[in-house]
Amino acid sequence: MKRKLLLLAMFLGLQYAAVAQTKKVSGKVIDATTKQPLAGVSITVTDTRQGTSTNAEGAFTLNAPSEAKTILLTFVGYQDQVVELTGKPLQIGLLVDNKDLTEVVVVGYGTQRKKDLTGAVTSIGSKDVGGRQTLQVSEALQGSVGGVSVTRTSSAPGSGSNISIRGITTIGTNSPLIILDGVPVSNIDNVNPNDVENITVLKDAASAAIYGSRGAAGVILVTTKRAKQGQSSLEYNYEYGVQRATALPEYAGVQDYMRYFNEQATNDGASTGPFPQSSIDKYLENNLADPDKYPNTNWQETVMTNKSAPRQRHDLVFTMGTDKIKTKASLGYSDAGAFYDNRSYNRYLFRINNDLQLNSKMNINLDVAYKRTTNKGNANELSNNYNPIYEARIMPPIYDDFYSNGLLAFGKDGRNPIAQINEGGFSKTLANQISGRIMFNYKPIQGLTLTMQVAPTFDLDKDKYFSKQIKFTNADGSVSTIVNQPKTILSEGRNEAFSINGQLLANYTREIAKDHTIDVLVGYEENYRSLESLGASRTGFALVDFPYLNAGSTELRDNSGSANESGLHSLFSRLQYNYKNKYYIQGNIRSDRSSRFADKFRNAVYPSVSAGWTVTEESFMKSMNWLSFLKLRGSWGRAGNERLLDRNNNPAYYPYQATIDFTNALFYQNGVVTPLTGGGQQVYAVENISWETSQTTDVGLDAAFLDNRLTVSADYYKKKTYDILLPLDIPLYLGYDKPNQNAGVLNVKGWELEMGWKDKIGNVNYAVAANVSDAKSKIGDLKGTEFRGDQIIRNGSEYNEWFGYKANGIFQTAAEVAGAPVLNANTKAGDIRYQDLNNDGKITTDDKVLLGGALPRYQYGGNIRLDYMGFDFGAVFQGVGKKLSRLNDEVTQPFAEAFGNVPIEMVGKFWSPNNTAEQNLQATYPRLSRTSTSNNYTLSDFWLIDGSYFRVKNLTLGYTLKESWIKKAGIQSFRFYVSANDLFSSSKFPKYLDPEAGNYAYPIVTTILAGATLKF
């Protein structure tokens, strides 16, 4: 007690001493232009957290430390201002801040002020990327930018997301070009989210045309953080999180499974099912007495042994900036586990950005980056030949996982998922990337900048897949003849890739007579890449725990190798002109020459033009104080696509050449079977194929209201892609597969709306932003070619539109079946009834129709940010307003592979001969049957549902300690935070399904994490 009183007395004494060493500061804050008082201006004593805000008359009073020399004034919509203390009452005028408009935005091969943009360009900052607390940059983009669609089907360790801009551009590759610090890269996830300074998205052809043959699908420019003069800090960030599945399918218990299996058997003509009713009734009792003979296995729980998966991240950042040298270096490590064993992902990312000022005319950027990722999985999992999630969901409870003695049971004839995880081997991929960039900027005269850049990238990757034979035992411990696979197999691969980007740029900017500004860019760029792959494998290992090739059989071995290379040479130019910051016009042109086409067809030219009118600069608009800024803009341009695919959907580097495909065949020679390699041309080569071209027309506006607190940006566009490469028919007697030829046309129409609001209430700073967009594709002309399946691409359809039958409920009686057209002879009561749309008295593929688009429509997103006295809060949401989705098989189709589980979603909801007529009228699933699977589970609108959803992507709450508490320890800042990703979603999907999850895919996860950032 005495100790507590002593501490209290010391605390009060310190408080008294602190109060005694202060001085009074007072004054008034007004608008520097209108001279009107400003209420709510935040006033803080520099280098402290002591502060106040102005009252309704703009007046303020505060007590500052006696040694204080300046105060900082901040107010939404006005420029920050530092004011010296004079000992007298202060009269301070704040200037209106057009920061959002004067903000510099990264564009192709340069920068522009946001207010000068004439194309459809959106930029987001570091808080929008790193603040999302994701391991991958691609995931942080979801919902952040209007017109940018980010989709995923899994949250498996190391997985990323698919990005598309303004819908579909071509039948083939629709991913955008990614430029990292001026250098094209293969993956946006190769950079640490915490290293990102900003991301700019070039959405229309006018802004992307300067990237020519690579810009048709849009361009994403990623800029990493760099040091600034006067900065000096060492920062460490650590966070740890746990991941849990947002939704998991559930399946019927063991007794229900056997009952339903019996019903399925009798529905398909058997006199009785394989499981006697007496056995079913006593099964749980028997299971307790002899679990080895009467298994009851929840395979999903057996396989997914981890209820939560760990995730952690470390980041160490060093920053130092002087007038001559500025350096920012970061080292990041992250790892993520999985819901089952032997599955993990880790990544090291190192980056150092140097800015060297040699003299007043020359500066150098010297950057080096290194990435190393390690992805570990179970045998053949990473090669997509084995899926533990699929195995866990398909295996019914009647098969055993472990015997009661703890040994592995052989499941279904040696198919035991947990055995495969524990004893079946491993797969491992290692990816190493080293990249560098050196850029020289020389300014010989005022306004002229000459730039040279060289940026090489080296990729050294390897993979190993070791699939082991498992020899099972019987329940009594005796050796069984059952194995999981005939032999142990080891496959290894090595890939070595090299790419280099070189640029020569000349940029001249000049202001003429104060009213005219011109900006001219001329450049040359060269890109080269090469890849060489090597593979080897052996089968048959005497030592199954020694995963090296020389331990395998020399009689069962194989090897492979391949190589390719490509180059792109480009000339480009951009001309910008504006008059009095009121009228803008910009033109771009680029000429590309690609090695992917024959010499006569390698050249292509991509022009664009855009214009803007800043209406608020007109004299007749000056009186509208509520309108801070209004610009109307329009653009037209063309961009291309050289990223072609072959018939196997792999990149095509030599599509104009006749290539030889090699195959192995067995020949009988001299009484001996001999394997020989043969080769032949399989695809007819068309020499004159060339670029796919995308042409976009865009109109838009940018506006700001109420002292720039409210901002609005809107666009409407039409995009047409022509000369799409299609496999067109050739005469069959030629004996070749269909060659690709320039023929297809695809049209897209869409719009985007982005809005933001920034303001302050007392000491609370807040900002709200939202975006919504839509893009609808329509196939124009495919020259008679159709890409058919459950989704179709044909003349007049949307891209990948659902294509199937129109359902008309479920047949209730045999009489209904007898009097109706049916799909096949197995159709009976309880099967799905289809509409005979062509009235020919039967159901055939001619009755299939377009059922609606499969792509997301009316995509939206937004965020809310609050700051108050050291606390910060952020919320991000995202969703899809319209989408037609197909229910996954894992929750709708029983007895997959003729033995699989029964989804709990359909229990009590399927048509059954054991139901009453009234119950069957309410049935939402067809009868249990394997012979009618092709009838009931072929695509129809019976299985399509409203796939729209709303999701809370991120919630973050942080607190930064007061500087006065930590300054003496040499600490600049110390922030703690808690965060949750994918916390909540709302949709019309069954509760067992996440609206984004793929079929039998690794679950989408909710991540709960906590972290801290310490800055010295």
Long-range contacts (C-beta under 8 A, 24 or more apart in sequence): 19-63, 21-65, 21-66, 22-63, 22-64, 22-65, 22-66, 23-63, 23-64, 23-65, 23-66, 23-68, 23-87, 24-61, 24-62, 24-63, 24-64, 25-61, 25-62, 25-63, 25-64, 25-68, 25-71, 25-85, 25-90, 26-59, 26-60, 26-61, 26-62, 26-89, 26-90, 27-59, 27-60, 27-89, 27-90, 27-91, 27-92, 28-54, 28-57, 28-58, 28-59, 28-60, 28-89, 28-90, 28-91, 28-92, 29-54, 29-58, 29-60, 29-73, 29-75, 29-92, 29-93, 29-94, 30-58, 30-91, 30-92, 30-93, 30-94, 31-78, 31-93, 31-94, 31-96, 32-93, 32-94, 32-95, 32-96, 33-95, 33-96, 35-93, 38-75, 38-78, 38-94, 40-75, 40-760, 40-761, 40-762, 41-73, 41-74, 41-75, 41-78, 41-94, 42-73, 42-74, 42-75, 42-760, 42-763, 42-765, 43-71, 43-72, 43-73, 44-71, 44-72, 44-74, 45-70, 45-71, 45-72, 46-70, 46-71, 46-72, 46-82, 47-963, 47-967, 48-963, 48-964, 49-869, 49-870, 49-962, 49-963, 49-964, 50-964, 53-762, 53-763, 75-760, 76-709, 76-758, 76-759, 76-760, 76-765, 77-707, 77-708, 77-709, 77-758, 96-707, 96-708, 97-708, 98-628, 98-629, 98-708, 99-708, 100-704, 100-708, 100-711, 101-629, 101-704, 101-708, 105-200, 106-198, 106-200, 106-221, 106-223, 107-200, 107-202, 107-207, 107-221, 108-179, 108-202, 108-207, 108-208, 108-210, 108-211, 108-219, 108-221, 108-574, 108-588, 109-182, 109-210, 109-503, 109-505, 109-521, 109-523, 109-572, 109-574, 110-507, 110-521, 110-574, 112-576, 115-581, 115-614, 115-629, 115-631, 115-702, 116-576, 116-578, 116-581, 116-584, 116-612, 117-207, 117-612, 117-633, 117-702, 118-206, 118-584, 118-585, 118-586, 118-610, 118-611, 118-612, 118-633, 118-634, 118-635, 119-202, 119-203, 119-204, 119-206, 119-207, 119-586, 119-610, 119-633, 119-635, 119-698, 120-147, 120-202, 120-203, 120-204, 120-206, 120-207, 120-635, 120-698, 120-700, 120-715, 120-717, 120-752, 121-200, 121-201, 121-202, 121-203, 121-207, 122-146, 122-147, 122-148, 122-200, 122-201, 122-203, 122-713, 122-754, 123-198, 123-199, 123-200, 123-201, 124-198, 124-199, 125-197, 125-198, 126-196, 126-197, 126-198, 126-225, 127-865, 127-874, 128-199, 128-863, 129-193, 129-196, 129-199, 130-193, 130-194, 130-196, 131-874, 131-954, 131-956, 132-193, 132-876, 132-953, 132-954, 132-981, 133-239, 133-241, 133-954, 133-956, 133-979, 133-981, 133-1007, 133-1009, 133-1011, 134-193, 134-981, 135-193, 135-311, 135-313, 135-334, 135-336, 135-347, 136-160, 136-161, 136-189, 136-193, 137-188, 137-189, 137-191, 137-193, 137-196, 137-199, 137-222, 138-162, 138-163, 138-188, 138-189, 140-193, 141-188, 141-199, 142-861, 142-878, 142-953, 143-771, 143-859, 143-860, 143-861, 143-862, 143-876, 143-877, 143-878, 143-879, 143-953, 144-771, 144-861, 144-863, 144-876, 145-201, 145-771, 145-861, 146-713, 146-752, 146-753, 146-754, 146-771, 146-772, 146-773, 146-861, 147-201, 147-203, 147-715, 147-750, 147-752, 147-773, 147-775, 148-201, 148-203, 149-775, 149-856, 149-859, 151-856, 151-996, 152-996, 152-1004, 153-996, 153-997, 153-998, 153-1001, 154-997, 154-998, 154-1001, 154-1002, 154-1003, 154-1004, 155-243, 155-982, 155-1002, 155-1003, 155-1004, 155-1005, 156-338, 156-343, 156-1001, 156-1002, 157-309, 157-336, 157-337, 157-338, 157-343, 157-344, 157-345, 157-375, 158-336, 158-345, 158-347, 158-373, 158-375, 159-1002, 160-187, 160-188, 160-189, 163-188, 163-220, 164-217, 164-218, 165-201, 165-203, 165-217, 165-218, 165-220, 166-203, 166-204, 166-218, 166-717, 166-719, 166-748, 166-750, 166-775, 167-719, 167-748, 167-750, 167-775, 167-776, 167-777, 167-799, 167-855, 168-746, 168-748, 168-775, 168-777, 168-799, 168-855, 169-216, 169-217, 169-218, 169-641, 169-694, 169-719, 169-721, 169-746, 169-748, 170-216, 170-217, 170-641, 170-692, 170-694, 170-721, 170-724, 170-746, 171-724, 171-725, 171-726, 171-744, 171-746, 171-787, 171-793, 171-799, 172-641, 172-643, 172-644, 172-645, 172-649, 172-724, 172-725, 173-217, 173-641, 173-643, 173-645, 174-217, 175-217, 176-201, 176-217, 176-218, 176-219, 176-220, 177-208, 177-211, 177-214, 177-215, 177-217, 177-218, 177-219, 177-220, 178-219, 178-220, 178-222, 179-211, 179-219, 179-220, 179-221, 179-222, 180-222, 180-224, 181-222, 181-223, 181-224, 181-353, 181-367, 181-437, 182-437, 182-439, 182-453, 182-455, 182-503, 183-435, 183-437, 183-453, 183-455, 183-457, 183-501, 184-214, 184-501, 184-527, 185-435, 185-457, 188-220, 188-222, 190-371, 190-433, 191-222, 191-224, 191-349, 191-351, 191-369, 192-315, 192-330, 192-332, 192-349, 192-351, 194-237, 194-315, 194-317, 194-330, 194-332, 195-224, 195-225, 195-330, 195-332, 195-349, 195-351, 196-222, 196-223, 196-224, 196-225, 197-223, 197-224, 197-225, 197-226, 198-223, 199-223, 203-715, 203-752, 204-635, 204-637, 204-696, 204-698, 204-715, 204-717, 205-606, 205-608, 205-635, 205-636, 205-637, 205-638, 205-639, 205-694, 205-695, 205-696, 205-698, 205-719, 206-586, 206-588, 206-608, 206-609, 206-610, 206-635, 206-636, 206-637, 206-696, 206-698, 207-608, 207-610, 207-635, 207-637, 208-637, 208-639, 209-588, 209-589, 209-590, 209-606, 209-607, 209-608, 209-637, 209-638, 209-639, 210-572, 210-574, 210-588, 210-590, 210-608, 211-590, 211-639, 212-570, 212-572, 212-590, 212-591, 212-592, 212-604, 212-606, 212-639, 212-640, 213-568, 213-592, 213-594, 213-604, 213-606, 213-639, 213-640, 213-641, 213-642, 213-691, 214-568, 214-639, 214-640, 214-641, 214-642, 214-643, 215-606, 215-639, 215-640, 216-639, 216-640, 216-641, 216-692, 216-693, 216-694, 216-721, 217-641, 217-694, 224-351, 224-353, 224-367, 225-328, 225-353, 226-326, 226-328, 226-353, 226-355, 227-319, 227-320, 227-321, 227-326, 227-327, 227-328, 227-353, 227-355, 228-321, 228-326, 229-321, 229-322, 229-323, 229-326, 230-321, 231-319, 231-320, 231-321, 231-326, 232-319, 232-320, 232-321, 233-317, 233-318, 233-319, 233-972, 233-1015, 233-1016, 234-316, 234-317, 234-318, 234-319, 234-1015, 234-1016, 235-315, 235-316, 235-317, 235-318, 235-319, 235-1013, 235-1014, 235-1015, 235-1016, 236-314, 236-315, 236-316, 236-317, 236-1013, 236-1014, 236-1015, 237-313, 237-314, 237-315, 237-316, 237-317, 237-1011, 237-1012, 237-1013, 237-1014, 238-312, 238-313, 238-314, 238-315, 238-1011, 238-1012, 239-312, 239-313, 239-977, 239-979, 239-1009, 239-1010, 239-1011, 239-1012, 240-310, 240-311, 240-312, 240-1009, 240-1010, 240-1011, 241-310, 241-311, 241-312, 241-979, 241-1007, 241-1008, 241-1009, 241-1010, 242-308, 242-309, 242-310, 242-311, 242-1007, 242-1008, 242-1009, 243-308, 243-309, 243-310, 243-311, 243-336, 243-1005, 243-1006, 243-1007, 244-307, 244-308, 244-309, 244-1005, 244-1006, 244-1008, 245-339, 245-1003, 245-1004, 245-1005, 245-1006, 246-982, 246-985, 246-994, 246-997, 246-1003, 246-1004, 246-1005, 246-1006, 247-989, 247-991, 247-992, 247-993, 247-994, 247-997, 247-1003, 247-1004, 248-300, 248-992, 248-1003, 249-300, 249-393, 249-890, 249-891, 249-903, 249-904, 249-905, 249-992, 249-993, 250-903, 250-904, 250-905, 250-992, 251-300, 251-393, 251-396, 251-397, 251-901, 251-902, 251-903, 251-904, 252-901, 252-902, 252-903, 252-904, 252-907, 253-296, 253-397, 254-283, 254-284, 254-287, 254-295, 254-296, 254-396, 254-397, 254-398, 255-280, 255-281, 255-283, 255-284, 256-902, 256-907, 257-396, 257-397, 257-398, 257-901, 257-902, 258-283, 258-398, 260-894, 260-902, 260-928, 261-895, 263-912, 263-913, 263-914, 263-928, 264-894, 264-895, 264-928, 264-929, 264-930, 267-828, 267-830, 267-913, 267-927, 267-928, 267-929, 268-929, 268-930, 268-931, 268-932, 269-931, 291-400, 291-404, 292-400, 292-403, 292-404, 292-409, 292-475, 293-475, 295-397, 295-398, 295-399, 295-400, 295-401, 295-409, 296-397, 297-395, 297-397, 297-398, 297-399, 297-400, 297-401, 298-397, 299-391, 299-392, 299-393, 299-395, 299-396, 299-397, 299-399, 299-401, 299-417, 299-418, 299-901, 300-392, 300-393, 302-392, 302-401, 302-417, 302-418, 303-340, 303-388, 303-389, 303-391, 303-392, 303-417, 303-418, 303-421, 304-339, 304-340, 304-392, 305-339, 305-340, 305-341, 306-337, 306-338, 306-339, 306-340, 306-341, 307-339, 308-339, 309-336, 309-337, 309-338, 309-339, 309-1005, 310-335, 310-336, 310-337, 311-335, 311-336, 311-337, 311-1007, 311-1009, 313-1011, 323-357, 324-356, 324-357, 325-354, 325-355, 325-356, 325-357, 326-354, 326-355, 327-352, 327-353, 327-354, 327-355, 328-352, 328-353, 329-353, 338-1002, 339-1002, 339-1003, 340-378, 340-388, 340-392, 340-421, 341-421, 341-422, 342-376, 342-377, 342-378, 342-421, 342-422, 342-426, 343-376, 343-377, 343-378, 343-381, 343-388, 344-374, 344-375, 344-376, 345-373, 345-374, 345-375, 345-376, 346-373, 346-374, 347-371, 347-372, 347-373, 347-374, 348-372, 348-373, 361-442, 361-443, 361-444, 362-440, 362-441, 362-442, 362-443, 363-441, 364-438, 364-439, 364-440, 364-441, 365-437, 365-438, 365-439, 365-441, 366-437, 366-438, 366-439, 367-436, 367-437, 367-438, 368-434, 368-435, 368-436, 368-437, 369-433, 369-434, 369-435, 369-436, 370-432, 370-433, 370-434, 370-435, 371-431, 371-432, 371-433, 372-430, 372-431, 372-432, 372-433, 373-429, 373-430, 373-431, 374-428, 374-429, 374-430, 375-428, 375-429, 375-431, 376-426, 376-427, 376-428, 377-426, 377-427, 377-428, 378-420, 378-421, 378-424, 378-425, 378-426, 378-427, 379-420, 379-424, 379-425, 379-426, 379-427, 379-465, 379-466, 379-467, 379-468, 380-425, 380-427, 380-465, 380-467, 381-427, 382-427, 382-428, 382-429, 382-463, 382-465, 383-427, 383-463, 383-465, 383-491, 386-420, 387-1000, 388-417, 388-420, 388-421, 389-1000, 389-1001, 389-1002, 389-1003, 390-1000, 391-415, 391-417, 391-420, 392-417, 393-890, 393-901, 393-1000, 394-896, 394-897, 394-900, 394-901, 394-1000, 395-900, 395-901, 396-899, 396-900, 396-901, 396-902, 397-901, 403-473, 403-475, 404-475, 405-475, 405-477, 407-473, 407-477, 408-470, 408-472, 408-473, 409-472, 409-475, 410-472, 410-480, 410-482, 412-899, 413-482, 414-470, 414-472, 414-482, 414-483, 414-484, 414-485, 415-484, 416-470, 416-472, 416-484, 419-470, 419-472, 419-484, 420-470, 420-484, 423-468, 423-470, 424-467, 424-468, 424-470, 424-484, 425-465, 425-466, 425-467, 425-468, 425-488, 425-547, 426-464, 426-465, 426-466, 426-547, 427-463, 427-464, 427-465, 427-466, 428-463, 428-464, 429-461, 429-462, 429-463, 429-464, 430-461, 430-462, 430-463, 431-459, 431-461, 432-459, 432-460, 432-461, 433-457, 433-458, 433-459, 433-460, 434-458, 434-460, 447-508, 447-509, 447-510, 448-506, 448-507, 448-508, 449-505, 449-506, 449-507, 449-508, 450-505, 450-506, 451-503, 451-504, 451-505, 451-506, 451-507, 452-503, 452-504, 452-505, 453-501, 453-502, 453-503, 453-505, 454-500, 454-501, 454-502, 455-500, 455-501, 455-502, 456-498, 456-499, 456-500, 456-501, 457-497, 457-498, 457-499, 457-500, 458-497, 458-498, 459-495, 459-496, 459-497, 459-498, 460-495, 460-496, 461-494, 461-495, 461-496, 461-497, 462-492, 462-493, 462-494, 462-495, 463-492, 463-493, 464-490, 464-491, 464-492, 464-493, 464-547, 465-489, 465-490, 465-491, 465-492, 466-490, 466-547, 468-541, 468-544, 469-544, 487-539, 487-540, 487-541, 487-556, 488-539, 488-540, 488-541, 488-544, 488-552, 489-537, 489-538, 489-539, 490-537, 490-538, 490-539, 490-541, 490-547, 490-548, 490-549, 490-552, 491-535, 491-536, 491-537, 492-535, 492-536, 492-537, 492-549, 493-533, 493-534, 493-535, 493-536, 494-533, 494-534, 494-535, 495-531, 495-532, 495-533, 495-534, 496-531, 496-532, 496-533, 497-529, 497-530, 497-531, 497-532, 498-529, 498-530, 499-527, 499-528, 499-529, 499-530, 500-527, 500-528, 500-529, 501-525, 501-526, 501-527, 502-526, 502-527, 515-579, 515-580, 516-577, 516-578, 516-579, 517-576, 517-577, 517-578, 517-579, 517-581, 518-575, 518-576, 518-577, 519-574, 519-575, 519-576, 519-577, 520-573, 520-574, 520-575, 520-576, 521-572, 521-573, 521-574, 521-575, 522-572, 522-573, 523-571, 523-572, 523-573, 524-570, 524-571, 524-572, 525-568, 525-569, 525-570, 525-572, 526-567, 526-568, 526-569, 526-570, 527-567, 527-568, 527-570, 528-565, 528-566, 528-567, 528-568, 529-565, 529-566, 529-567, 530-563, 530-564, 530-565, 531-563, 531-564, 531-565, 532-561, 532-562, 532-563, 533-560, 533-561, 533-562, 533-563, 534-559, 534-560, 534-561, 535-559, 535-560, 535-561, 536-560, 564-651, 564-653, 564-654, 565-595, 565-653, 566-594, 566-595, 566-596, 566-653, 567-594, 567-595, 568-592, 568-593, 568-594, 568-595, 568-642, 569-593, 580-617, 581-614, 581-617, 582-613, 582-614, 582-617, 582-618, 583-611, 583-612, 583-613, 583-614, 584-610, 584-611, 584-612, 584-613, 584-614, 584-633, 585-609, 585-610, 585-611, 585-612, 586-610, 586-611, 588-637, 592-640, 592-642, 592-691, 594-642, 594-691, 595-653, 596-642, 596-644, 596-652, 596-653, 596-654, 596-655, 596-656, 597-642, 597-655, 597-656, 597-689, 597-690, 597-691, 598-656, 598-687, 598-688, 598-689, 600-687, 600-688, 601-656, 601-687, 601-688, 601-689, 601-690, 604-640, 604-690, 604-691, 604-693, 606-637, 606-638, 606-639, 606-640, 606-693, 607-637, 607-638, 608-635, 608-636, 608-637, 608-638, 608-639, 609-635, 609-636, 609-637, 610-634, 610-635, 610-636, 610-637, 611-635, 626-705, 626-706, 627-703, 627-704, 627-705, 628-704, 628-705, 628-706, 628-707, 628-708, 629-702, 629-703, 629-704, 629-708, 630-701, 630-702, 630-703, 630-704, 631-701, 631-702, 631-703, 632-699, 632-700, 632-701, 633-699, 633-700, 633-701, 633-702, 634-697, 634-698, 634-699, 634-700, 635-696, 635-697, 635-698, 635-699, 636-695, 636-696, 636-697, 636-698, 637-695, 637-696, 638-693, 638-694, 638-695, 638-696, 639-693, 639-694, 639-696, 640-691, 640-692, 640-693, 640-694, 641-691, 641-692, 641-693, 641-694, 641-721, 642-691, 642-692, 644-692, 644-725, 644-740, 646-683, 647-683, 647-727, 647-737, 647-738, 652-740, 655-685, 655-689, 655-725, 655-740, 656-685, 656-686, 656-687, 656-688, 656-689, 657-685, 658-683, 658-684, 658-685, 659-683, 659-685, 681-736, 682-736, 682-737, 683-736, 683-737, 683-738, 683-739, 684-730, 684-734, 684-736, 684-737, 684-738, 684-739, 685-739, 686-739, 686-740, 686-741, 689-725, 689-740, 689-741, 689-742, 690-723, 690-742, 691-723, 692-721, 692-722, 692-723, 692-724, 692-725, 692-742, 693-721, 693-722, 693-723, 694-719, 694-720, 694-721, 695-719, 695-720, 695-721, 695-722, 696-720, 708-758, 709-757, 709-758, 709-759, 710-755, 710-756, 710-757, 711-754, 711-755, 711-756, 711-757, 712-753, 712-754, 712-755, 713-752, 713-753, 713-754, 713-755, 714-751, 714-752, 714-753, 714-754, 715-751, 715-752, 716-750, 716-751, 717-748, 717-749, 717-750, 717-751, 718-747, 718-748, 718-749, 719-747, 719-748, 719-749, 719-750, 720-745, 720-746, 720-747, 720-748, 720-780, 721-745, 721-746, 721-747, 721-748, 722-746, 722-780, 724-782, 726-782, 726-783, 726-785, 727-785, 728-783, 728-785, 729-784, 729-785, 743-781, 743-782, 743-783, 743-785, 744-779, 744-780, 744-781, 744-782, 744-783, 744-785, 745-779, 745-780, 745-781, 745-782, 746-777, 746-778, 746-779, 746-780, 746-799, 747-777, 747-778, 747-779, 747-780, 748-775, 748-776, 748-777, 748-778, 749-775, 749-776, 749-778, 750-774, 750-775, 750-776, 763-868, 763-869, 764-866, 764-867, 764-868, 765-866, 765-867, 765-868, 766-864, 766-865, 766-866, 766-867, 767-863, 767-864, 767-865, 768-862, 768-863, 768-864, 768-865, 769-862, 769-863, 770-860, 770-861, 770-862, 771-860, 771-861, 771-862, 772-858, 772-859, 772-860, 772-881, 773-858, 773-859, 773-860, 774-857, 774-858, 774-859, 775-855, 775-857, 776-853, 776-857, 777-853, 777-855, 790-886, 790-939, 791-854, 792-850, 797-850, 798-850, 798-852, 798-853, 798-854, 798-855, 799-853, 799-855, 800-853, 800-854, 800-855, 801-850, 801-851, 801-852, 801-853, 801-854, 802-850, 802-851, 802-852, 802-853, 802-854, 802-884, 802-886, 802-939, 802-941, 802-944, 803-848, 803-849, 803-850, 803-851, 803-939, 804-848, 804-849, 804-851, 804-938, 804-939, 804-940, 804-941, 805-834, 805-835, 805-843, 805-847, 805-848, 805-849, 805-938, 805-939, 805-940, 805-941, 806-834, 806-835, 806-837, 806-847, 806-849, 806-851, 806-940, 806-941, 807-832, 807-833, 807-834, 807-835, 807-940, 807-941, 807-942, 808-833, 808-834, 808-835, 809-833, 810-911, 810-920, 810-923, 810-926, 812-911, 812-917, 812-920, 812-921, 822-935, 823-934, 823-935, 823-938, 824-934, 824-935, 826-929, 826-931, 826-932, 826-935, 827-932, 827-935, 828-927, 828-929, 828-932, 829-911, 829-927, 830-911, 830-912, 830-913, 830-920, 830-926, 830-927, 830-929, 831-926, 831-927, 831-929, 831-932, 831-935, 831-936, 832-926, 832-935, 832-936, 832-940, 832-942, 834-940, 851-884, 851-939, 851-940, 851-941, 851-944, 852-884, 852-944, 853-883, 853-884, 854-883, 854-884, 854-885, 854-886, 855-883, 856-880, 856-882, 856-883, 856-947, 857-881, 857-882, 857-883, 858-882, 858-948, 861-953, 870-959, 870-960, 870-961, 870-962, 871-957, 871-958, 871-959, 872-956, 872-957, 872-958, 872-959, 872-960, 872-977, 873-956, 873-957, 873-958, 874-954, 874-955, 874-956, 875-952, 875-954, 875-955, 875-956, 876-952, 876-953, 876-954, 876-955, 877-950, 877-951, 877-952, 877-953, 878-951, 878-953, 879-948, 879-949, 879-950, 879-951, 880-947, 880-948, 880-949, 880-995, 881-948, 882-948, 883-946, 883-947, 883-948, 884-944, 884-945, 884-946, 884-947, 885-944, 885-945, 885-946, 885-947, 885-989, 885-995, 886-939, 886-943, 886-944, 886-945, 887-943, 887-944, 887-945, 887-989, 887-990, 887-993, 888-993, 888-997, 888-998, 888-999, 888-1000, 889-937, 889-999, 889-1000, 890-999, 890-1000, 891-990, 891-992, 891-993, 892-925, 892-937, 892-943, 893-933, 893-937, 894-928, 895-928, 895-930, 898-930, 903-992, 904-992, 905-990, 905-992, 945-988, 945-989, 946-988, 947-987, 947-988, 947-989, 947-995, 948-987, 948-988, 949-985, 949-986, 949-987, 949-989, 949-995, 949-996, 950-985, 950-986, 950-987, 951-982, 951-984, 951-985, 951-986, 951-995, 952-982, 952-983, 952-984, 952-985, 953-981, 953-982, 954-979, 954-980, 954-981, 954-983, 955-979, 955-980, 955-983, 956-980, 970-1016, 971-1014, 971-1015, 971-1016, 972-1015, 972-1016, 973-1013, 973-1014, 973-1015, 974-1012, 974-1013, 974-1014, 974-1015, 975-1012, 975-1013, 976-1010, 976-1011, 976-1012, 977-1010, 977-1011, 977-1012, 977-1013, 978-1008, 978-1009, 978-1010, 978-1011, 979-1007, 979-1008, 979-1009, 979-1010, 979-1011, 980-1006, 980-1007, 980-1008, 980-1009, 981-1006, 981-1007, 981-1009, 982-1006, 982-1007
